[in-house]
Amino acid sequence: MEIYQYWLIAAIILVIIEICTASFGSICFAVGAGFGALVAALGGGVTWQIIAFAVVSMLTFIFLRPIVIRFLEKRSKEVKTNADALVGRKGIVSERIDAIQHTGRVAIDGDDWRAVSQDGSVIEKGTSVEILKIDSIILTVRSL
């Protein structure tokens, strides 16, 4: 087995580790191992292979990793899931909302949620409402 094949095996193992951990550290070393394999395939000595591995790994770790992490953090903040995705949506009052009697329910996509009005006003059954916020399992809504 030639030395570049060892570099490729190391790169593959590092990619598998990255898939399992998603830390974006192993992938930097995998890229470095890929460059080590390239230098080996082009006939470079072991010293040049190690230098290529170290330099490329360091550069990807310093420059590429922060960019990728920042991009993914930004994307994860934009995606609302579960109950948080209800904020801003429209629903229909399925049971009269009355702050004095502490009653009221809103139907959204077939689910029925307990609801209160934003200003404490009464909202009649069948009225369209907008969800302003969610606190535990209680929606705060306003009439449209």
Secondary structure, DSSP 8 states (H G I E B T S, - for coil): --HHHHHHHHHHHHHHHHHHH--SSHHHHHHHHHHHHHHHHTT--HHHHHHHHHHHHHHIIIIIHHHHHHHHHHHHHH---GGGGGTT-EEEEEEEEETTTTEEEEEETTEEEEEEETTS--B-TT-EEEEEEEETTEEEEEE-
